[in-house]
Amino acid sequence: MQTSTSGRIPRSHSQYTSYAQCGEMYRLERVARVASDPAGWFVQGTAVHAAIEAYERSGRTLTTAEAIAHFERSWRQELAAGREVCADLTQWRTGGRKTATKDLDDRKALGAHQVADYIAYTEDAGAAEQVWTTPDGRLAVELPFTIQLGDVPVRGVIDQVVSTPYGLTVRDIKTGTKAPASSLQLALYRRALRETFGVDVIWGDFWICARLGRSPKRGGPTDPIDLTTIDQDWLSGQYAAMDAAQRHGVYLASPGDHCRACGVQRHCKAKGQP
């Protein structure tokens, strides 16, 4: 794990949420580096993000067919990477009763549909929603950052910053069916934009991709979220607490419903594994 120039390990939102959900899962994945069982939703999510990024970086000139071709290329790459970790598809996580083969087939079809639906949404929105260009001339798509929260370096990648009818908005794209339960991720990104560009973005949203099946639904953004309600000093304290606990080797197991989707539960002593 890389360290910053200050000697501290850079933290991220994914580290924070993983540690907060279950310290033992964090330890197995990020300290012991136990190989995590692959899951089709990771392949799908990465491929959808890659296609949307390509579409936006083209100035929205890619056709739907071209964007889906990007999705399919990324899908093949991510699937191959997953099979290098675990060639046995019976060990892949599916989140249900489907076989991994069926789950992957369904997710590939869903992902391609989500890309097409995203493009249709941007065409309908037109000038009302456009990706922002940073003061240093970068398109705000998959925008990396590294900031300091007190003594803790924090890094991440912002999916998008978008000009919307209610103002400049930090947006995270979700390929699952539910919006996150909190806006802490967006609040961190607000802090990153202020620290990096001196721009205070007070609004955020989650773009929830389309779904198929018995309850099909088009994709679109959640209602705007006021990010000023998250106290930034408190947020800094959360990362400081997580950083201190990890540096002192504090990893508390927290078994629960989330264990069903955990990629390292086959190695978890809290689940009775050796």
LINPEUR-V238511 format. One record per residue. N is the residue number from 1. RES is the residue in one letter. OMEGA is omega in whole degrees, 0 to 359 (none if undefined). D_FIRST is the distance of its C-alpha to the first C-alpha in Angstrom with 2 decimals. Layout:
BEGIN
n,res,omega,d_first
N,RES,OMEGA,D_FIRST
N,RES,OMEGA,D_FIRST
END
This chain:
BEGIN
n,res,omega,d_first
1,M,185,0.00
2,Q,175,3.80
3,T,178,6.63
4,S,179,10.09
5,T,178,13.23
6,S,181,14.22
7,G,179,11.49
8,R,175,10.43
9,I,177,7.23
10,P,178,8.76
11,R,180,10.38
12,S,177,12.39
13,H,181,15.61
14,S,175,14.36
15,Q,181,12.03
16,Y,183,15.15
17,T,178,17.56
18,S,180,15.77
19,Y,182,15.60
20,A,181,19.16
21,Q,180,20.50
22,C,181,19.43
23,G,180,17.19
24,E,175,17.51
25,M,178,16.50
26,Y,182,13.28
27,R,182,12.75
28,L,184,13.75
29,E,194,11.75
30,R,179,8.31
31,V,178,8.64
32,A,179,11.26
33,R,174,10.11
34,V,180,13.84
35,A,180,15.10
36,S,177,16.53
37,D,181,20.15
38,P,178,20.65
39,A,181,22.97
40,G,182,25.44
41,W,176,24.72
42,F,177,21.30
43,V,180,23.15
44,Q,184,25.85
45,G,180,23.81
46,T,182,21.77
47,A,177,25.05
48,V,178,27.02
49,H,180,24.61
50,A,181,24.71
51,A,179,28.51
52,I,177,28.94
53,E,180,26.82
54,A,180,28.97
55,Y,181,32.08
56,E,180,31.34
57,R,176,30.31
58,S,187,33.61
59,G,182,35.45
60,R,178,36.32
61,T,178,38.43
62,L,173,36.93
63,T,177,39.30
64,T,180,38.32
65,A,179,38.65
66,E,179,36.34
67,A,178,33.66
68,I,175,33.97
69,A,174,33.63
70,H,178,30.22
71,F,184,29.37
72,E,177,30.60
73,R,179,28.66
74,S,178,25.37
75,W,181,26.50
76,R,180,27.13
77,Q,182,23.77
78,E,178,21.87
79,L,179,24.34
80,A,179,23.88
81,A,178,20.09
82,G,180,20.75
83,R,172,23.40
84,E,178,21.20
85,V,183,19.15
86,C,181,22.44
87,A,182,25.73
88,D,184,27.80
89,L,179,28.51
90,T,178,29.98
91,Q,179,26.54
92,W,177,25.41
93,R,179,25.55
94,T,180,28.46
95,G,181,29.00
96,G,184,32.66
97,R,181,35.28
98,K,167,34.88
99,T,180,33.94
100,A,180,30.72
101,T,178,32.95
102,K,180,35.02
103,D,179,32.09
104,L,178,30.53
105,D,181,33.97
106,D,183,34.53
107,R,177,31.21
108,K,178,31.76
109,A,179,35.17
110,L,181,33.91
111,G,178,31.18
112,A,177,33.78
113,H,181,36.09
114,Q,177,33.52
115,V,180,33.06
116,A,180,36.85
117,D,178,37.33
118,Y,180,34.86
119,I,178,36.84
120,A,178,40.08
121,Y,182,38.90
122,T,177,38.08
123,E,177,41.45
124,D,183,43.21
125,A,178,41.43
126,G,184,42.15
127,A,182,42.03
128,A,178,41.46
129,E,180,37.72
130,Q,177,35.97
131,V,182,32.39
132,W,171,32.09
133,T,183,31.54
134,T,178,29.48
135,P,178,31.33
136,D,170,29.59
137,G,180,30.87
138,R,173,28.02
139,L,186,28.78
140,A,176,26.85
141,V,184,25.44
142,E,188,21.72
143,L,182,21.34
144,P,176,17.88
145,F,168,17.48
146,T,181,15.52
147,I,175,17.52
148,Q,169,17.77
149,L,189,19.04
150,G,179,20.44
151,D,188,17.80
152,V,173,14.92
153,P,180,13.37
154,V,180,13.54
155,R,180,13.19
156,G,178,14.78
157,V,180,17.46
158,I,181,21.07
159,D,183,23.15
160,Q,163,26.36
161,V,192,28.47
162,V,169,32.09
163,S,182,35.50
164,T,179,37.47
165,P,180,40.94
166,Y,175,39.58
167,G,178,37.41
168,L,191,34.05
169,T,173,31.68
170,V,190,27.96
171,R,174,27.68
172,D,184,25.23
173,I,181,26.38
174,K,180,26.45
175,T,175,27.62
176,G,186,28.36
177,T,185,31.66
178,K,173,30.85
179,A,177,29.71
180,P,183,27.01
181,A,180,28.62
182,S,180,27.39
183,S,183,26.79
184,L,178,23.79
185,Q,180,21.70
186,L,178,24.54
187,A,175,25.00
188,L,180,21.46
189,Y,174,22.28
190,R,179,25.59
191,R,181,23.94
192,A,180,21.74
193,L,179,24.96
194,R,181,26.84
195,E,186,24.35
196,T,187,23.82
197,F,182,27.37
198,G,181,29.58
199,V,180,30.66
200,D,180,31.10
201,V,186,30.94
202,I,183,32.49
203,W,174,32.60
204,G,171,30.17
205,D,174,30.68
206,F,176,29.22
207,W,184,30.66
208,I,185,31.40
209,C,182,32.00
210,A,174,35.25
211,R,178,35.92
212,L,177,38.43
213,G,184,40.30
214,R,179,42.96
215,S,182,41.95
216,P,182,41.03
217,K,176,39.94
218,R,177,39.16
219,G,178,35.92
220,G,181,35.79
221,P,170,34.25
222,T,171,34.53
223,D,179,36.77
224,P,182,35.37
225,I,179,33.29
226,D,185,33.95
227,L,178,30.59
228,T,180,32.38
229,T,177,32.81
230,I,181,29.18
231,D,185,29.19
232,Q,176,26.44
233,D,177,26.50
234,W,180,26.06
235,L,177,23.12
236,S,179,21.44
237,G,178,22.30
238,Q,179,20.68
239,Y,177,17.23
240,A,180,17.96
241,A,179,19.03
242,M,180,16.04
243,D,181,13.71
244,A,180,16.16
245,A,181,16.54
246,Q,179,12.94
247,R,178,12.77
248,H,175,16.07
249,G,180,15.16
250,V,182,17.57
251,Y,181,17.36
252,L,176,20.78
253,A,180,21.85
254,S,182,23.89
255,P,181,25.71
256,G,182,27.80
257,D,181,28.78
258,H,180,25.23
259,C,181,24.72
260,R,181,26.76
261,A,183,24.06
262,C,182,21.12
263,G,183,19.48
264,V,184,18.66
265,Q,177,21.98
266,R,180,23.21
267,H,191,20.90
268,C,179,21.65
269,K,177,23.97
270,A,177,25.19
271,K,177,26.70
272,G,180,28.34
273,Q,181,26.14
274,P,none,26.06
END
